[in-house]
């Protein structure tokens, strides 16, 4: 075990790209597409940018935003691609290459299959099959194990969306490539009352993991709801939980892992500049957490940079040495060695 008193500068030497093996449990496929690849696909598909969208300024997020809505502005364009199957292959290869450069050995990729079905004018089952094939081939090419997490967005149609995704999953024979379900989107937006039970039923019936974006916008009750109503195995971001000792004790007792994204948390304002990151609170209360990158291409960074950011937020070299094993322990991918 290295001396925890090493400076951040010295610590950074151990987390540069190409350094130690890493596992990635929270990364959105479209948020990991390099800008150059996005430009190529938009040109190839003759996609018209939304009115007022400035590609140079609005596609990347490298300084803190005033709101989560501002942070999410890149998705005005990201949700417009890829319309062609070959461009799905192109972007997936680029994403997996970026992960390989950060020494990622296994990854759980999040994607909203329904938007892909709409863009490519195919059924959800066909879209899911395409995603399975293209990510599988790209992962194999780069020597990475990968699983797919199907994302549902909060809102009035989230229950319908989940039903459509599960129908596609069953139509394909419940492929092992699909490992979990995710609920994402603006936490202030309501969802149908039956949605939590649908997540629980899918978990019980298919053995899928459940991870919920919760507590990213300061609402502690969303984290508790994710645990008590959705039966979440993991929490995406969960920064608000750091302010509730009782909730921290619950997360610790249930061994619910927090997917911590240090760079994203600062850029979205989930953790204001005036506050310490709740990483220290998670550690203090014994809440398991894994460092993740969220949307690395949007940040123009990689998972190695998030590991360095975690050190700057107060984690020790010893903490970081445990990250790979923790990622394996809490991953939904089976039989990781």
Buried (B, 14 or more C-beta within 10 A) or exposed (E): EEEEEBEEEEBBEBBBBEBBEBBBBBBBBBBBBBBEBBEBBBEBBEBEBEEEBEBEEBBBBEEBBEEBEBBBBBBBBBEBBBBBBEBBBBBBBBBBBBBBBBBBBBBBBBBBBBBBBBBBEBBBBBBBBBBBBBBBEBBEEBEBBBBBBBBBBBBEBBBEBBBBBBEBBEBBEBBEBBBBBBBBBBBEEEBBEEBBBBBBEBBEEEEBBBBBBBBBBBBBBBBBBBBEBBBBBBBBBBBBBBBBEEBBEBBBEEEBBBBBBBBBBBBBBBBEEEEEBBBEBBBEBEBBBBBBBBBBBBBBBBBBBBBBBBBEBEBBBEBBEBBBEBBBBBBBBEEBE
